[in-house]
Amino acid sequence: MSVAKTLDTQLNVFAEFHPKLPPSAVSVPYLFLANIHPSLQWNVLDQVRSPRLVVLDTMNLWIRNNLEEVKRLLRRVDGIIINDQEVRMLTGETNLIRAGRAVLALGPRMVVLKKGEHGALVFHGDEVVPLPAFPLTNVVDPTGAGDSFAGGFMGYLASRGHRLTTGLLRRAVAHGVITSSFCCEDFSLERLKTVTKGEFGARYEAYRRLLRV
Amino acid sequence: MSVAKTLDTQLNVFAEFHPKLPPSAVSVPYLFLANIHPSLQWNVLDQVRSPRLVVLDTMNLWIRNNLEEVKRLLRRVDGIIINDQEVRMLTGETNLIRAGRAVLALGPRMVVLKKGEHGALVFHGDEVVPLPAFPLTNVVDPTGAGDSFAGGFMGYLASRGHRLTTGLLRRAVAHGVITSSFCCEDFSLERLKTVTKGEFGARYEAYRRLLRV
């Protein structure tokens, strides 16, 4: 379950979607542009008034069919969250360390490279931080793991992100890792609906301890 | 370069090899049974007088052709170092966390599961510790990465291993990770021949810092 294979993509209602943000959303300081056609992401970004931090998500479909639009966006955002397959497609690099650095060269000041069960790599300036996934015996359904990772990551930055340092990014990624680990433990959002702040904190603390070498 | 493909194996001089340990070797406290035919490993183990810790290495060839001998050895050793492909072959489990636990059930009290560029998982009792690889931009040659990993791991245990705890194993694996990272930076043993204690310590410290979340 560690490699996603796209058999077919039907945009359905998103094919003719033209998002218009409600007034409450136009002044958000932390903006996550979830995966959708890059021209729609551009359009949403245009509607938000001077966000403090903008992070992009994308997918193989847009990298293949709308590469220039994805690259144009990369020059306008602070960071991108991207998986191993996508980053190889975007940069043509097989070595993931080189691939992550190649994305930095396209514009953003940070790259979070997700590797599923193998965790993530964070690129920020010259620094590369590898973080493992939280070890799970029962992966019930990885659907939504990427979005819940992004939610944990952005949520942490929004609560603590006064200044973007590598240490802050590292902890934000760790929050993404723990959030997505709960996501995978059941179908859909079932586990995320029941997880308590105490359970989250206990697992985060266990993860910290595991990494103390 | 993260997946090894065996095209052919010629045992050559090892086909008729019957190792006879010199007196200096029969009383080593820390014994690493490097990869060779399991009957030779068994024979070497027989020659060593009450070693304090015995760790096994093996490979796909013996798991395929001499499975019972490998399993017999597993009941007699303290630990095994095994990679992701081999552990799936040995246990039939795809999920690496389940696979590592399945190896524990075969006898040893610790399993170090190597995942190449994705680091390693350590299994000890109920604990599972994930540790990433040290991020390298230039992987020149991964040949010998497994053996140098084992060397760093065993060397650390031999210098500190009074009592086998999960914390000790975690740090031993971290020493294996750093040793093998130097190995990959040049062909053969070239980089390991030049690395200084200071360079090793600096990289270990950098690795520790990277994991502080």
Interface residues (C-beta under 8 A of the other chain):
Chain A: N95 L96 I97 R98 R101 K115 E117 H118 G119 L121 V128 V129 P130 L131 P132 A133 F134 P135 L136 T137 V139 G167 R170 R171 V173 A174 Y207 R208 L210 L211 R212 V213
Chain B: N95 L96 I97 R98 R101 K115 E117 H118 G119 L121 V128 V129 P130 L131 P132 A133 F134 P135 L136 T137 V139 G167 R170 R171 V173 A174 Y207 R208 L210 L211 R212 V213
